[in-house]
Amino acid sequence: MNKIISIRENNPPKAIIVPSMVTTHAVRGPRQIEKISRFVAKLPNFQLSKSIIHQREDYVDAPTFGQSVNEFAPNSLAAKEVVNLFEEVVNG
């Protein structure tokens, strides 16, 4: 048990904060990300993901048809956001 505690003290687990429901508005979206960035910077052991999930209709429409956004609209910006997030999490 002491070994586990010492490993965690030297290398605490990190959590990734994923901004979601961010507006696609050209001015408001970057402002939202900036506010989130400043907030996350104050949190120990947390980091902001590079991937951003925006507020898009495909995220609302896909579940209506029992599909993921990648099935519903595979070439959409929403699908690309999900793929980018997946790759970021898997590849570090």
C-alpha positions as CSV (number, residue, x, y, z in Angstrom):
1,M,0.0,0.0,0.0
2,N,2.8,2.4,0.8
3,K,4.3,1.8,-2.6
4,I,1.1,2.9,-4.3
5,I,0.8,6.0,-2.2
6,S,4.4,7.1,-3.0
7,I,3.8,6.5,-6.7
8,R,0.7,8.6,-6.6
9,E,2.3,11.4,-4.7
10,N,5.1,11.6,-7.2
11,N,2.8,11.3,-10.2
12,P,-0.7,12.2,-9.3
13,P,-3.5,11.2,-11.7
14,K,-4.6,13.8,-14.1
15,A,-8.1,14.5,-15.4
16,I,-8.8,16.1,-18.8
17,I,-11.5,18.7,-19.0
18,V,-13.3,18.6,-22.4
19,P,-15.1,21.8,-23.3
20,S,-18.5,20.9,-24.7
21,M,-21.6,22.8,-25.9
22,V,-19.2,25.6,-27.0
23,T,-20.9,27.9,-29.4
24,T,-19.8,28.1,-33.0
25,H,-20.2,31.9,-33.0
26,A,-16.9,33.4,-34.2
27,V,-16.6,35.8,-31.3
28,R,-18.3,34.1,-28.4
29,G,-16.8,30.6,-29.0
30,P,-13.2,31.7,-28.4
31,R,-14.3,33.8,-25.4
32,Q,-15.9,30.7,-23.9
33,I,-12.7,28.7,-24.5
34,E,-10.6,31.5,-22.9
35,K,-12.8,31.5,-19.8
36,I,-12.6,27.7,-19.5
37,S,-8.8,27.8,-20.0
38,R,-8.4,30.3,-17.2
39,F,-10.6,28.3,-14.9
40,V,-8.9,25.0,-15.6
41,A,-5.4,26.6,-15.2
42,K,-6.3,27.1,-11.5
43,L,-7.1,23.4,-10.9
44,P,-4.3,21.1,-9.8
45,N,-4.0,17.8,-11.7
46,F,-6.4,18.9,-14.4
47,Q,-5.7,19.9,-18.0
48,L,-7.8,21.2,-20.8
49,S,-8.2,19.0,-23.8
50,K,-7.1,20.2,-27.2
51,S,-10.4,18.8,-28.6
52,I,-13.5,20.9,-28.3
53,I,-17.1,19.7,-28.7
54,H,-19.2,22.5,-30.1
55,Q,-23.0,23.0,-29.9
56,R,-24.1,21.4,-33.2
57,E,-27.5,20.1,-34.4
58,D,-26.0,16.7,-35.3
59,Y,-25.5,15.9,-31.6
60,V,-29.2,16.6,-31.0
61,D,-30.5,14.8,-34.1
62,A,-28.4,11.6,-34.1
63,P,-29.9,10.1,-30.9
64,T,-33.4,10.6,-32.3
65,F,-32.5,8.0,-34.9
66,G,-30.7,5.8,-32.3
67,Q,-27.4,6.6,-33.8
68,S,-24.1,8.1,-32.8
69,V,-23.1,11.3,-34.6
70,N,-20.5,9.3,-36.5
71,E,-23.3,7.0,-37.9
72,F,-25.8,9.8,-38.5
73,A,-23.5,12.3,-40.2
74,P,-20.1,10.7,-40.7
75,N,-18.6,13.6,-42.7
76,S,-19.9,16.3,-40.4
77,L,-17.9,18.6,-38.2
78,A,-19.5,17.0,-35.2
79,A,-18.2,13.6,-36.3
80,K,-14.7,15.0,-36.7
81,E,-14.8,16.5,-33.2
82,V,-15.7,13.1,-31.7
83,V,-12.9,11.4,-33.7
84,N,-10.4,14.1,-32.6
85,L,-11.4,13.6,-29.0
86,F,-11.1,9.9,-29.2
87,E,-7.7,10.1,-30.8
88,E,-6.5,12.6,-28.2
89,V,-7.6,10.3,-25.3
90,V,-6.2,7.1,-26.8
91,N,-2.9,8.6,-28.0
92,G,-2.3,10.8,-25.1
